[in-house]
Amino acid sequence: MKLDLCIDSKPLDIEIDDVVAELLAVRLGLPGDTNHQQALARYLSEKGAPWMLDEEHMRRRILRRLILDIADPALVIRHLMAEE
């Protein structure tokens, strides 16, 4: 999933795997049957602030945030069980 973030009025394009996007949507309690692209972009834009250094640093910072948000084993198991 491609996301267009806006951190401190600076654009940042990132791409995340669909499974990671779904796990983050579950973590945020978003409904399962809608497109979450805008909601995820807004959430990550807010969590990524403030802008520091360059785009590559910001991409790594966003990816670290994603890992922290979805690293809950119970969340992963719940997501996998829902697909069965």
TORKOL-4160 file (C-alpha; in steps of 0.2 Angstrom, whole numbers, padded with zeros to 4 digits, m for minus):
84
<pt num="1" X="0000" Y="0000" Z="0000"/>
<pt num="2" X="0007" Y="0017" Z="m0005"/>
<pt num="3" X="0004" Y="0031" Z="0008"/>
<pt num="4" X="0007" Y="0049" Z="0005"/>
<pt num="5" X="0011" Y="0057" Z="0022"/>
<pt num="6" X="0013" Y="0075" Z="0027"/>
<pt num="7" X="0024" Y="0078" Z="0041"/>
<pt num="8" X="0027" Y="0096" Z="0046"/>
<pt num="9" X="0020" Y="0102" Z="0029"/>
<pt num="10" X="0033" Y="0091" Z="0020"/>
<pt num="11" X="0027" Y="0077" Z="0009"/>
<pt num="12" X="0034" Y="0059" Z="0012"/>
<pt num="13" X="0029" Y="0044" Z="0001"/>
<pt num="14" X="0031" Y="0027" Z="0009"/>
<pt num="15" X="0025" Y="0010" Z="0004"/>
<pt num="16" X="0021" Y="m0003" Z="0016"/>
<pt num="17" X="0015" Y="m0021" Z="0014"/>
<pt num="18" X="m0003" Y="m0024" Z="0014"/>
<pt num="19" X="m0002" Y="m0036" Z="0029"/>
<pt num="20" X="0007" Y="m0023" Z="0039"/>
<pt num="21" X="m0007" Y="m0010" Z="0034"/>
<pt num="22" X="m0020" Y="m0023" Z="0039"/>
<pt num="23" X="m0012" Y="m0026" Z="0056"/>
<pt num="24" X="m0010" Y="m0007" Z="0059"/>
<pt num="25" X="m0029" Y="m0005" Z="0055"/>
<pt num="26" X="m0033" Y="m0018" Z="0067"/>
<pt num="27" X="m0022" Y="m0010" Z="0080"/>
<pt num="28" X="m0031" Y="0006" Z="0077"/>
<pt num="29" X="m0048" Y="m0002" Z="0078"/>
<pt num="30" X="m0053" Y="0003" Z="0060"/>
<pt num="31" X="m0068" Y="m0006" Z="0052"/>
<pt num="32" X="m0063" Y="m0021" Z="0042"/>
<pt num="33" X="m0072" Y="m0018" Z="0026"/>
<pt num="34" X="m0066" Y="0000" Z="0021"/>
<pt num="35" X="m0050" Y="0007" Z="0013"/>
<pt num="36" X="m0039" Y="0013" Z="0027"/>
<pt num="37" X="m0026" Y="0022" Z="0016"/>
<pt num="38" X="m0031" Y="0040" Z="0022"/>
<pt num="39" X="m0033" Y="0035" Z="0040"/>
<pt num="40" X="m0016" Y="0026" Z="0040"/>
<pt num="41" X="m0008" Y="0040" Z="0032"/>
<pt num="42" X="m0015" Y="0053" Z="0044"/>
<pt num="43" X="m0010" Y="0042" Z="0059"/>
<pt num="44" X="0008" Y="0040" Z="0053"/>
<pt num="45" X="0010" Y="0058" Z="0048"/>
<pt num="46" X="0005" Y="0063" Z="0066"/>
<pt num="47" X="0016" Y="0050" Z="0074"/>
<pt num="48" X="0031" Y="0054" Z="0063"/>
<pt num="49" X="0032" Y="0072" Z="0068"/>
<pt num="50" X="0043" Y="0082" Z="0070"/>
<pt num="51" X="0052" Y="0081" Z="0053"/>
<pt num="52" X="0071" Y="0078" Z="0056"/>
<pt num="53" X="0085" Y="0076" Z="0045"/>
<pt num="54" X="0081" Y="0069" Z="0027"/>
<pt num="55" X="0068" Y="0059" Z="0019"/>
<pt num="56" X="0077" Y="0042" Z="0022"/>
<pt num="57" X="0079" Y="0046" Z="0040"/>
<pt num="58" X="0060" Y="0049" Z="0041"/>
<pt num="59" X="0056" Y="0033" Z="0032"/>
<pt num="60" X="0066" Y="0023" Z="0044"/>
<pt num="61" X="0058" Y="0032" Z="0058"/>
<pt num="62" X="0040" Y="0028" Z="0051"/>
<pt num="63" X="0045" Y="0010" Z="0049"/>
<pt num="64" X="0051" Y="0009" Z="0067"/>
<pt num="65" X="0035" Y="0016" Z="0073"/>
<pt num="66" X="0025" Y="0003" Z="0063"/>
<pt num="67" X="0035" Y="m0011" Z="0071"/>
<pt num="68" X="0031" Y="m0004" Z="0088"/>
<pt num="69" X="0013" Y="m0002" Z="0084"/>
<pt num="70" X="0010" Y="m0020" Z="0077"/>
<pt num="71" X="0023" Y="m0030" Z="0087"/>
<pt num="72" X="0009" Y="m0036" Z="0099"/>
<pt num="73" X="0009" Y="m0055" Z="0097"/>
<pt num="74" X="m0010" Y="m0056" Z="0102"/>
<pt num="75" X="m0014" Y="m0043" Z="0088"/>
<pt num="76" X="m0005" Y="m0054" Z="0075"/>
<pt num="77" X="m0014" Y="m0070" Z="0082"/>
<pt num="78" X="m0031" Y="m0061" Z="0082"/>
<pt num="79" X="m0028" Y="m0055" Z="0064"/>
<pt num="80" X="m0023" Y="m0073" Z="0058"/>
<pt num="81" X="m0038" Y="m0081" Z="0067"/>
<pt num="82" X="m0050" Y="m0069" Z="0059"/>
<pt num="83" X="m0045" Y="m0074" Z="0041"/>
<pt num="84" X="m0049" Y="m0093" Z="0045"/>
